[in-house]
């Protein structure tokens, strides 16, 4: 039986062509306004939460959102995942609105979070408030920080009208930069 002879140069050339093609596809996706990660298989899961002890005045002064930080968490990245998985775990920082309503009788905000949950990796996120009156930023941070539903509340270092919230209901993870985010896991 004769074994076919493979020229190493052709294999190297094929590998280089594949790397260039993959890079071109990623760049085109970004140029078109779509991140290459949009091909990621996710499920939309609606999660209802309650944030207690929030006054109507504070509720009227904020828009609620969450930041989809990334799929995967730092612990996964430290395990040196495959290149295609590493691409899926890039920082996304997609801002996604959250539906809310205020319950006057209990001073509670009911929120429905439409999570885009990866089918294989945890989803790292951070709940945040877009504050309309920046003069109320500290009061809003303090009121949400005192809520039994929130682990902590902090004012953004880079955006002057934003308060980040860690929700008690979800596990947390810490980024290499020292930021804490909530995590939701696939089912």
VMD Tcl script that draws the C-alpha trace (Angstrom):
set ca {
  {0.00 0.00 0.00}
  {1.35 3.33 -1.04}
  {1.13 6.18 1.49}
  {0.36 9.56 -0.11}
  {3.14 12.07 0.33}
  {2.08 15.40 1.82}
  {4.09 18.48 1.19}
  {4.66 20.40 4.43}
  {4.67 23.69 2.56}
  {1.09 23.14 1.41}
  {-0.03 22.38 4.96}
  {1.61 25.55 6.27}
  {0.08 27.59 3.45}
  {-3.37 26.13 4.16}
  {-3.02 27.00 7.87}
  {-2.00 30.57 7.09}
  {-4.89 30.98 4.64}
  {-7.36 29.71 7.26}
  {-6.01 32.15 9.89}
  {-6.23 35.06 7.45}
  {-9.76 34.06 6.40}
  {-10.89 33.83 10.06}
  {-9.40 37.27 10.79}
  {-11.09 38.80 7.72}
  {-14.50 37.39 8.76}
  {-14.10 38.86 12.27}
  {-13.16 42.28 10.86}
  {-16.06 42.31 8.39}
  {-18.46 41.40 11.19}
  {-17.23 44.32 13.29}
  {-17.41 46.71 10.32}
  {-21.02 45.66 9.67}
  {-21.85 46.40 13.29}
  {-22.17 42.78 14.26}
  {-19.72 41.18 16.59}
  {-18.41 37.81 15.50}
  {-19.80 36.48 18.79}
  {-23.38 36.95 17.55}
  {-23.16 33.41 16.15}
  {-23.07 32.14 19.72}
  {-25.93 29.82 20.60}
  {-27.91 31.43 23.41}
  {-31.32 31.06 24.97}
  {-33.44 33.98 26.11}
  {-34.50 33.29 29.68}
  {-36.75 35.76 31.47}
  {-35.99 36.01 35.17}
  {-38.28 37.92 37.54}
  {-36.63 39.63 40.50}
  {-37.79 42.00 43.22}
  {-35.78 44.86 44.66}
  {-37.26 45.87 48.01}
  {-37.33 49.12 50.00}
  {-37.00 51.57 47.09}
  {-38.94 54.84 47.20}
  {-41.16 55.98 44.32}
  {-39.01 59.13 43.91}
  {-35.88 57.07 43.38}
  {-37.67 54.68 41.01}
  {-38.96 57.62 38.93}
  {-35.38 58.89 38.49}
  {-33.80 55.73 37.00}
  {-33.92 53.52 33.94}
  {-33.01 49.90 34.65}
  {-30.73 47.86 32.41}
  {-28.17 45.14 32.58}
  {-24.75 44.89 31.04}
  {-24.03 41.53 29.42}
  {-20.31 41.54 30.26}
  {-19.34 38.26 28.60}
  {-20.10 34.59 28.20}
  {-17.85 32.59 30.47}
  {-16.05 33.74 33.59}
  {-12.40 34.33 34.45}
  {-12.01 30.81 35.88}
  {-12.85 29.37 32.44}
  {-10.33 31.63 30.71}
  {-7.59 30.56 33.14}
  {-8.09 26.94 31.99}
  {-6.78 27.91 28.50}
  {-9.91 27.12 26.45}
  {-9.88 26.27 22.75}
  {-9.50 29.31 20.44}
  {-13.13 29.17 19.27}
  {-14.33 29.14 22.90}
  {-11.95 31.97 23.77}
  {-13.52 34.08 21.00}
  {-16.97 33.41 22.44}
  {-15.74 34.62 25.84}
  {-14.55 38.05 24.67}
  {-15.81 41.09 26.57}
  {-19.14 42.18 25.06}
  {-20.54 44.91 27.35}
  {-23.93 44.87 25.60}
  {-26.49 47.14 27.30}
  {-29.89 45.47 27.52}
  {-33.02 47.20 28.88}
  {-34.94 45.60 31.74}
  {-38.72 45.83 32.10}
  {-39.80 47.12 35.52}
  {-42.86 48.19 37.42}
  {-43.26 49.78 40.82}
  {-45.43 48.31 43.58}
  {-46.42 51.24 45.81}
  {-47.88 49.21 48.66}
  {-44.57 47.40 49.30}
  {-42.02 49.93 47.92}
  {-40.74 47.20 45.63}
  {-39.47 47.23 42.07}
  {-40.45 44.17 40.08}
  {-38.04 43.59 37.20}
  {-38.07 41.07 34.38}
  {-34.54 40.50 33.10}
  {-34.34 39.01 29.58}
  {-31.09 37.08 29.97}
  {-29.26 35.89 26.87}
  {-27.76 32.78 28.43}
  {-25.04 30.79 26.68}
  {-25.85 27.10 26.39}
  {-22.44 25.94 27.66}
  {-20.85 28.77 29.65}
  {-21.98 30.95 32.54}
  {-23.12 34.45 31.57}
  {-21.41 37.30 33.41}
  {-23.58 40.41 33.83}
  {-24.08 43.53 35.91}
  {-27.42 45.21 36.69}
  {-27.25 48.99 36.36}
  {-29.31 52.12 36.72}
  {-29.16 55.01 34.29}
  {-29.83 58.05 36.50}
  {-31.72 61.01 35.01}
  {-30.75 63.59 37.65}
  {-27.01 63.22 38.36}
  {-27.44 65.27 41.55}
  {-29.31 62.29 43.02}
  {-26.58 59.77 42.21}
  {-25.36 59.26 45.79}
  {-28.90 59.05 47.22}
  {-29.83 56.44 44.63}
  {-26.66 54.45 45.30}
  {-27.33 54.56 49.04}
  {-30.97 53.52 48.75}
  {-30.24 50.59 46.45}
  {-27.19 49.64 48.52}
  {-29.40 49.45 51.64}
  {-31.99 47.22 49.93}
  {-31.96 43.64 51.23}
  {-32.14 42.50 47.57}
  {-28.81 44.10 46.68}
  {-25.38 42.94 47.77}
  {-23.85 46.32 46.91}
  {-24.30 49.47 44.84}
  {-21.53 51.63 43.40}
  {-21.26 54.72 41.24}
  {-19.52 54.18 37.91}
  {-15.97 55.53 37.70}
  {-16.25 56.26 33.98}
  {-19.91 57.22 33.44}
  {-21.29 60.11 35.49}
  {-24.92 58.98 35.43}
  {-24.70 55.28 36.21}
  {-25.01 53.16 39.36}
  {-23.98 49.49 39.24}
  {-25.83 46.98 41.41}
  {-24.78 43.50 42.54}
  {-27.95 41.48 43.06}
  {-28.09 39.19 46.09}
  {-30.08 36.55 44.21}
  {-27.18 35.59 41.90}
  {-23.66 34.28 42.44}
  {-20.76 36.68 41.87}
  {-17.40 36.47 40.16}
  {-14.39 38.77 40.16}
  {-12.64 39.95 37.00}
  {-8.82 40.13 36.75}
  {-9.21 43.92 37.07}
  {-10.95 43.49 40.44}
  {-14.55 44.23 39.37}
  {-17.33 42.08 40.80}
  {-20.15 40.93 38.51}
  {-23.15 38.66 38.87}
  {-23.27 35.31 37.07}
  {-26.17 33.26 35.75}
  {-25.55 29.63 34.74}
  {-27.06 27.60 31.89}
  {-29.62 24.99 32.83}
}
mol new
graphics top color blue
foreach p $ca { graphics top sphere $p radius 0.5 }
foreach p [lrange $ca 0 end-1] q [lrange $ca 1 end] { graphics top cylinder $p $q radius 0.2 }
display resetview
